[in-house]
Amino acid sequence: MSSEGSIVGGRYRLDQPIGRGRAGIVWLAFDTRLFRTVAMKRMYLPVGLPPDRAEQARSAAMQEGKDAARIEHACAIKVFDVLPDGEDIWLVMEYIPSRSMSTFLAEHGTLTPEQAASLGIQLGKALTAIHAAGIVHRTLEPGTVLLADDGGVKLTDIGITGGGPTPAYRAPEVTRGLPPSAPADVFSLGATLYAAVEGMPPFGEDGQSSERPPQKAGVLSGALRKMLREDPLVRPTMADTVRSLSAITEGKETAFIPPTAPAMPTVPASWPVTAGAQLPQQMPVQQAPVQQAPFPQQLPQQQPLQQAATQQMPGPVATQYAPPPVQPAPNAAPTPSRGSLSPATRKWLLTAAAILVAVLVGVGIAELLFV
């Protein structure tokens, strides 16, 4: 049994549970080799199988993990590794601070049709890339859609069987025993978006009830009906679905930001900023001297020469630089004008002349005494 502090595969330390998926607990873990935080999940394996079939199930789980690791898309959780640990198979994934769409809907209610369409565009593009790689998601539902704290959307459990999707989001042909396919993912996406705007699955929790006509979907209703067609041959492709949802949003795709992280406070422009005023603690600000006058301030009457020249001459022009007049430094000695001597120079000349006179007088006296 896995527990906090356990080492998986001789490398990954399980730190704490951060969620629960269809296959079990999702762990926040630490890669002791690459020194990074990851998310880990023990893959679903049927219990009570004969040894030969249990080994086949483990091999199939390893292959599913390897297939998921081939997917590279901004809206798909990146799989770093899949490894055996005793009788278990573990999936190592990138860690994204987020919550599942099912948790978000339970806490905050439904989405607007426009929000659901924008969300469907991002999921549809990721699923198009997944299908191009020859992989089917198989288990698309609100529980496998992650709404990141930074506004991003991530698909998880890509190509992972995990016991199969919830019946409410399973395509009818898969329920009848046919293998999952790209059209089945289209149905699951439609059921997921339906639940996002209506608050419940389109065919009930068991997926066997009669279809409930959408009541809140508005402009999204037509696209949902096409995605939820019973016959997979007449459902739109994933690429057609993305185009249909893009038409609903008129190309105005904006990141859907769930309220999972505290919003950054903003200061209205009408608020004056005075000395001693402090911004809210959640907003990082740079330390700068605070002006005493309220904002906005009046510009001075006299403008610098360079700024005035730029304003008078429109367009990109070369502005000549006019250096400011040099002001004498305080306590500096005055500069002597041409033709005048400084006091120090005059003192030195007088001293030299006195020495010269003394030498000449001395020579004269010596000649008088010894001649």
N, C-alpha and C positions, 0 to 999 in steps of 0.2 A: 504494500500500500504506500503510495507516495505521500510525503509529508514535507513540511517546511524544513529547509536545510538539506534535503536529500540531493545527492549528486546523480544526475542521469547521464549515462554514457561516458562516465569518467570526466565530464567536462562542464555540464550545465547544472548550476545550483538553483533549486526551486526556492524562491523567496516567499511568495504569498499568492493565494488565489485571487484572481481579478475578474472572473466570470465563469459562466457555465454554459456549455454548448450541448448539442445532442449527444456527443460522445463522452461528455464528462467535464471535469474542471479544467479551466484555462488558467495557466500559471504565469505569473511574472517571474522571470528567471534571469540569471546572470551567466554569460559566457565567460568562463574563467580563462579561456585561451585567447580570445580576441577582446576581452574586457569591454563588453557591451551588453546592454539590457535587451532581452528578447521575450517573446511570448511562446509558451510551450503548451502542447495539448497531446494527451495520450489518445491515439487513434482507436476507433471502435473496432473491437474484435469479438465475434460471437463466442459465448462461453459454452462449455460442455461439448465441444466438438471432438471427434476422434483425432488422434495425433496427426494423421496424414492430412486431414481436412483443416486442422488448426494451422499446420505449416503452410498450406495453400492460402489460408486467410491472411497470414502474416506476410507472405510474398505479395499478395494482391494489395495489401495496405502499403507496403514499401513502394510498389509501382505507382500507386495513386499519389503518394507524396512526391516522388520523382517527377511525375507529370505536372503536378501543381507548381513545382519549382521552375518549370520552363516558362511560366507566364510572366511577362514583363508589361505592366500597365499601371498608370497612375491611380486607377480606381480598383486595383486588385492587391490584396495583401501579399507581400513577397515572402515566399517560403525559402528559408536559408538552408535547411537540412532536414533529413528524415533518417532516423537511426533506431536500431533495436536496442533494448535494454532489458535483459532477461526475457520474459515472455511478452513484453510490451513493445509497441512501436510508437515512437514519439515524433511529433511534427514540431519543428523549430521555425518560428515566424518572426517577422519584424513586429516590434511593439508600437502600437499607435494608441495614445490616450483617446478613448472613445467610449461609446455605449452602443448597444445593439438598437436597431430600429424598433424592435418589439418593445424594449424597455422604454425608449423615448415616447412611443405612442401611448403606452400605458400611463406615463407620467404627465404628458403634455397634450394629449388628445390628437385629433386628426390634423392633416395638412390641407392646405388649399389646393385646388386643381393645378394652379400654376407651379406651386412648390413641388407637387408630386410629378409634374411633367419634367421639371428641371432635374429632379432626382432620377427619373426614369431615363433621361438622356445620358447621364453619367453612367448609370448601371448598364444601359444598352450598349454604349461604346465599349465598356469593359467586356461584356459578354460577346460582342462581335469579335474582339481580339482573341478571346478564349476559343470561340468556335473556329476561327481561322487557324488555330494551332491544333485543331483536331480533338479538342477536349469539350466535354459537356459539363456544365456546372452540377447538375443533378439535384441539388438541394437548395435552390434559391427560395428564400422566404424572409420575412422580417428579421428572424433571428440570425441570419447569415449576412445581413447588411449592417455595416458599422458606420455610425455617424461620428466622425472625428471631432475633437474639441476645436480644431482650427477651421472647421467648415468643410473639410474634405469628406468624401464618401469612399468606403472601401468594401469590396466583396471578400468574404472569407470562405473557407471550406470548398475551394474550387476543385471540382472533380473528386471530392472525398465522399465515399458512400455514407459512412457514418450512420447506418441504420435507415437511410432514406429520408426524404422530406416529410414534413407534417402533412397528413392527408388533405388538409384544407388548401394546400398550395401545390399539390401533385397533379400533373396533367392526367386527364381521363385515360389515355392510352397506356400510361405507365401504371395506373391503378389496375388496368386489365392485364398487366403482365408484360407489355412490350418494353424493350430497353429504352432508357432515356435518350433523347435526341435534342437537336437544336430547337425544333418547334416546341418541345416540352419546356425548355427554358423560357421561350416566349410566353407560354401559358403561365408559368410560375411568376414571371415578371409582372404580367397583367394582374394576377391575383394579389401580388404584393402591393402594387400601386393602388388597386381597388381598396385593400384594407387600410392603406394610408389615408385615403380621403373619406371612406365610408365608416371606418372604425370596426369593420368585421369582414371576414372573407366572403367572396361572392357566392359560394355554394355551402356555406355553413362550416362549422369546425370539423365536421367529418368529411367534407367534400362531396357528400352524396345528396344533399338537399337540392331543391330546385333553385335556379338562379334568382337572386334577389336583384331587381332592377336598381341601378345606382340612383341615389337621391341627392348627393352632394357633389358628384363628379363634374357637373357642368360641361365645359368644353372638352373635358377629358373622356366623357362617356363613350363617344364613338370609337376612339382608339382602344379603350378597354374592351368593348364588345368584340372587336376584331381579334384582339389578343386572346380572349377567353373562348374562342370558337372550339367546339368539341372535336371537330375533324382537324387533325394537325396539317392536312394538305391545303386547307384554305386559310390557315393563319398567316399573317404577314411574317416576313423574315425579320430578323433582328435589325438589319440595316433599314428596312422599310419602317419599322417601329420607331427607330431613332428619328427618321425624317418626319414622321407624323407628329411626334412629340415636339420636335423643333418648330414645326409649323404652329403648334399651339402657343409656344412661348415667343413666336415671332423672332427667333434668334437671340432673344435677350436672356441668355443663360447666366444666371448668377449663382454663386456658391450658396448652398443651403446651410446656414449656420445654426445648429441647434443650441439651445441655451445650456450647454454642459460646462462652459467655462465662464467666469465672470467677465462681463462686457467692459471694455475700456471706456472710462468716463470721458466726456468731452466738455470743454468749456465754451459756452456760447460766445460769439463775437461781441455781443452787447454788454458782456460783463466787463467792468473796468478792472484793471490789474494795478493795484496800488502797493506801496511799500509795505512789506511784512506779510502780504497775502501769500497763502500756500495752496498749491494744487492738491487734489485728493491723493491719498497715499498709493492707490493702485496705478497711478499714471507716472511712469518714470520720466523725470525731467532733468535737464542739465542745469547745473548751478551757474548762475549768471547774475551780475549786479542788477538790482532792481531799481528802476527809475522812480524818482519821487513823484513825478507828474503822472496823472491818470492817462491810460491808453484810450484812443490814439493821441499822440502829442502833435503840437503845432510845429511845422518846419520853421527853422530860422529864416529871417528875412534875407540875409546874405548867404548865397550858395557858393560852394567852392568853385573855382574857375573851371576845373575839369568837368564837374557836373553841369554847370551852366552851358558850356560849349556843346556838351552832348545833347542837351535838351533843345538847343537852338538849331542844330543841324540834324535833321531826321535821317534815318538810314544808317547803315554801318559805315562810319567815317573814322579816319585816323585822327585822334585827338593829340595835339602837341602838349608835351609836359612842360609846365612852367614852374620851376623850382621856387619855393618860398624864399623871401629875403633872409639872409643869414643874420641872426640876432647875436650880438656879442654875449658871451657867457658872463654870468655875474662874477664879480671879484677878479676879472681878468685884467691884466696890465694893458694900458692903451697902446695901440700900435703906432710907432713913430712914423711921422710923415717923411716924405723924401726930402733930403737936404738938412735934416735935423738929427742930432745925436741924442741917444738916450743918456740918462744920468750915469748909468754904469760905465758906458763908453767914455764919457767925459772924465770920470774919476780915474779910469785906467790911463788915459792919455796924460793927465796932470801928474800922476805918480811916475810914469815913465820919463816925463820931462824933468821932474825934480831929480830923479836918479842920474839922468844924463848931465844936468848942471853940476851935481855934486862930484861926479867923476872928473869933469873938466876943471873944476876948481882945485881938486886934489892934485891933478897933474901939473897945474900951473905952480902951485906951492912947492911941489917937489923939485921942479926945475930951478926955482929961485934959491932953494936951500943947497943944492948940490952943484951948481954951476960955479 
